[in-house]
Amino acid sequence: MEIQKNLEKRRYETQIGDQTAFIEYIKAKDAIYLTHTEVPPSLEGKGIGKQLVAKVLETLMVNEELVAPLCPFVAAYIKRNPEWKEILARGYNV
């Protein structure tokens, strides 16, 4: 899966056929706030959301960004995959 950072819409996104799955974000001084994850209904249950979260977290880690998981889906992913806790912004716990 390849992701793109859409600066205009403030989201990380991936194209699956003619549909787009995305994670919206807010960039702040201290962290990237991941606020909402959306997968088109026809793609739900296929692991697209999990793959998207993993790719976004990988990208943020490479860019040495800290993450504030405001989206419940992202927070749950990090909770199930504790290796990502090292990039949580200060004061955030899942």
Secondary structure, 3 states (H helix, E strand, C coil): CCCEEECCCCEEEEEECCEEEEEEEEECCCCEEEEEEECCHHHCCCCHHHHHHHHHHHHHHHCCCCEEECCHHHHHHHHHCHHHHHHECCCCCC
